Amino acid sequence: MGQKVNPTGFRLSVNRDWRSRWYASSQEFPSFLHSIRVTIHTARPGIVIGRKGAEIEKMTEEISKMAEGKQVKIDIQEIKAPELDAQLVAENVALQIERRIAYRRAMKKAVQTAMDFGAEGIRLRCSGRLNGAEISRSEWYREGKIPLHTLRTPVDYGFAEANTVYGKIGVKCWMCKKEEPAPQPAAPPPPPPPPAPEPAEV
């Protein structure tokens, strides 16, 4: 049986870092947290912030209640190219499936858009009761190259679920971006010039 390896975890310590900073159970972490800093990565920061910061204040209050009144600070980071973010692509396809858009049309459009924005390769896979079929199946589209076993290649991975009247449909996305050139070692300094010869005495 083939094993499904998460591309992000597979590349840890090579060209990826941990997405999480720490871990604790939900019953324990409110007791030892003194302040909370939440970073939200979004393609539309204006919607998250809301009019005059109303949405940010609402989220801050809700998180503060969960953390027993601790200090909460929320940072918003904009994703410059959402078409090249695997998680956002998967969520976008899942959202279109929930809106009863044909899954093949949504997948083909996402693949073409990613390639137009400069992706090296992309693979999309939808699994579940597609079109309300009695038997679940999987369909996938791929364009470009997706070298999953080349660790130096930055392969992004995202997963989302679409809740339909027939059940859940899983959407997976693998995105291969342009390989970053390896840093070249610094050239050694040139050797010092030889000392000038002393003039001969007459």
C-alpha positions as CSV (number, residue, x, y, z in Angstrom):
1,M,0.0,0.0,0.0
2,G,1.3,3.5,-0.8
3,Q,1.8,5.7,2.2
4,K,0.5,9.3,2.2
5,V,3.1,11.6,3.5
6,N,2.4,15.2,4.2
7,P,4.8,17.3,2.0
8,T,5.2,20.0,4.7
9,G,6.2,17.5,7.4
10,F,8.4,15.7,5.0
11,R,10.5,18.8,4.3
12,L,10.9,20.0,7.9
13,S,14.5,21.2,8.7
14,V,15.2,21.2,4.9
15,N,13.4,24.2,3.6
16,R,10.3,24.3,5.9
17,D,9.7,25.2,9.6
18,W,7.1,24.0,12.0
19,R,3.7,25.7,11.5
20,S,2.9,25.6,15.2
21,R,5.1,27.0,18.0
22,W,4.0,24.8,20.8
23,Y,1.2,22.3,21.9
24,A,-1.0,21.9,24.9
25,S,-4.4,20.4,25.6
26,S,-7.4,22.7,25.6
27,Q,-7.9,22.2,29.3
28,E,-4.4,23.2,30.3
29,F,-3.3,26.2,28.1
30,P,-5.6,28.9,29.6
31,S,-3.9,28.4,33.0
32,F,-0.3,29.2,32.0
33,L,-0.8,31.7,29.2
34,H,-0.2,35.3,30.2
35,S,-0.7,36.9,26.8
36,I,-1.8,35.6,23.4
37,R,-0.6,36.7,20.0
38,V,-2.6,35.4,17.1
39,T,-1.4,35.8,13.5
40,I,-4.1,35.5,10.8
41,H,-2.8,34.9,7.2
42,T,-5.5,36.0,4.8
43,A,-5.9,37.1,1.1
44,R,-8.5,39.7,2.1
45,P,-7.4,41.6,5.2
46,G,-10.2,44.2,4.8
47,I,-12.9,41.6,5.4
48,V,-11.1,40.2,8.4
49,I,-10.6,43.6,10.0
50,G,-14.1,44.8,9.3
51,R,-15.5,48.3,9.3
52,K,-13.4,50.4,11.7
53,G,-11.9,47.3,13.2
54,A,-15.2,45.8,14.4
55,E,-14.4,42.2,13.4
56,I,-11.0,42.3,15.0
57,E,-12.5,43.6,18.3
58,K,-15.1,40.9,18.2
59,M,-12.5,38.1,17.7
60,T,-10.3,39.6,20.4
61,E,-13.2,39.5,22.9
62,E,-14.1,35.9,22.0
63,I,-10.5,34.6,22.3
64,S,-10.1,36.5,25.6
65,K,-13.1,34.7,27.0
66,M,-11.7,31.3,26.0
67,A,-8.4,32.2,27.6
68,E,-10.0,33.4,30.9
69,G,-9.5,37.1,30.3
70,K,-5.8,37.0,29.3
71,Q,-4.4,39.8,27.1
72,V,-4.9,39.0,23.3
73,K,-3.3,40.7,20.3
74,I,-4.3,39.8,16.7
75,D,-1.9,40.5,13.8
76,I,-3.1,40.4,10.2
77,Q,-0.7,39.3,7.4
78,E,-1.8,39.6,3.8
79,I,-1.0,36.7,1.4
80,K,0.4,38.4,-1.6
81,A,-0.4,35.7,-4.2
82,P,-3.4,33.6,-3.0
83,E,-3.5,31.8,-6.3
84,L,-0.2,30.1,-5.4
85,D,-1.2,29.1,-1.8
86,A,-2.2,25.5,-1.7
87,Q,-4.5,25.8,1.3
88,L,-6.4,28.8,-0.2
89,V,-6.7,27.0,-3.5
90,A,-8.2,23.9,-1.8
91,E,-10.6,26.0,0.3
92,N,-11.7,27.9,-2.8
93,V,-12.5,24.7,-4.7
94,A,-14.4,23.3,-1.7
95,L,-16.4,26.6,-1.5
96,Q,-17.3,26.4,-5.1
97,I,-18.5,22.7,-4.7
98,E,-20.7,23.8,-1.8
99,R,-22.2,26.4,-4.1
100,R,-23.2,23.6,-6.5
101,I,-20.6,24.6,-9.1
102,A,-19.4,21.5,-11.1
103,Y,-16.3,20.1,-9.4
104,R,-14.5,19.5,-12.7
105,R,-15.0,23.1,-13.8
106,A,-13.7,24.4,-10.4
107,M,-10.7,22.1,-10.5
108,K,-9.7,23.0,-14.1
109,K,-10.1,26.7,-13.4
110,A,-7.9,26.5,-10.3
111,V,-5.2,24.6,-12.1
112,Q,-5.1,27.0,-15.0
113,T,-5.1,30.0,-12.7
114,A,-2.2,28.7,-10.7
115,M,-0.1,28.0,-13.8
116,D,-0.9,31.4,-15.2
117,F,0.5,33.0,-12.0
118,G,3.8,31.2,-12.4
119,A,3.5,27.9,-10.5
120,E,5.9,25.1,-11.6
121,G,3.1,22.5,-11.2
122,I,-0.2,21.8,-9.4
123,R,-2.2,18.7,-8.6
124,L,-5.8,18.8,-7.4
125,R,-7.7,15.8,-6.1
126,C,-11.4,15.6,-5.1
127,S,-12.8,12.5,-3.2
128,G,-16.3,11.6,-2.1
129,R,-19.7,11.3,-3.6
130,L,-19.0,13.4,-6.6
131,N,-22.2,14.7,-8.3
132,G,-24.2,12.8,-5.7
133,A,-23.1,9.3,-6.9
134,E,-24.0,6.3,-4.8
135,I,-20.4,5.1,-4.8
136,S,-17.7,7.5,-3.7
137,R,-14.7,7.9,-6.0
138,S,-11.7,10.2,-6.6
139,E,-10.8,12.4,-9.5
140,W,-7.7,14.5,-10.0
141,Y,-6.1,16.9,-12.4
142,R,-2.4,17.7,-12.7
143,E,-0.4,20.1,-14.8
144,G,3.3,20.8,-14.7
145,K,5.7,18.9,-12.4
146,I,5.2,17.8,-8.8
147,P,8.4,16.2,-7.5
148,L,7.2,14.9,-4.1
149,H,10.5,13.1,-3.3
150,T,12.8,16.0,-4.1
151,L,13.2,17.6,-0.7
152,R,14.8,20.9,-1.9
153,T,11.8,21.6,-4.1
154,P,9.2,23.8,-2.3
155,V,6.0,21.8,-2.5
156,D,3.0,23.3,-0.7
157,Y,0.1,21.2,0.5
158,G,-3.4,22.1,1.4
159,F,-6.6,20.3,2.4
160,A,-10.2,21.4,2.7
161,E,-13.7,19.7,3.0
162,A,-16.9,20.7,1.2
163,N,-20.1,19.9,3.1
164,T,-22.7,19.0,0.5
165,V,-26.2,17.5,0.9
166,Y,-24.7,14.1,-0.1
167,G,-21.9,14.2,2.4
168,K,-18.4,15.5,2.7
169,I,-16.1,15.9,-0.3
170,G,-12.4,16.2,0.4
171,V,-10.2,18.5,-1.7
172,K,-6.4,18.1,-1.6
173,C,-4.0,20.4,-3.4
174,W,-0.2,20.0,-4.1
175,M,1.5,23.2,-5.4
176,C,5.1,23.2,-6.7
177,K,6.7,26.6,-6.7
178,K,9.9,27.8,-8.3
179,E,12.9,26.2,-6.7
180,E,14.9,28.7,-4.7
181,P,18.6,28.7,-5.7
182,A,21.0,27.3,-3.0
183,P,23.2,29.9,-1.4
184,Q,26.6,29.9,-2.9
185,P,29.6,29.7,-0.5
186,A,31.5,32.9,-0.2
187,A,34.7,33.1,-2.3
188,P,37.9,32.9,-0.4
189,P,39.8,36.2,-0.1
190,P,42.6,36.7,-2.6
191,P,46.1,36.0,-1.3
192,P,48.2,39.0,-0.3
193,P,50.6,40.3,-2.9
194,P,54.3,39.2,-2.6
195,P,56.6,41.7,-0.9
196,A,58.6,44.0,-3.2
197,P,62.3,43.0,-3.7
198,E,64.8,45.2,-1.9
199,P,67.1,47.2,-4.2
200,A,70.6,45.8,-4.5
201,E,73.5,47.8,-3.0
202,V,76.1,49.1,-5.4
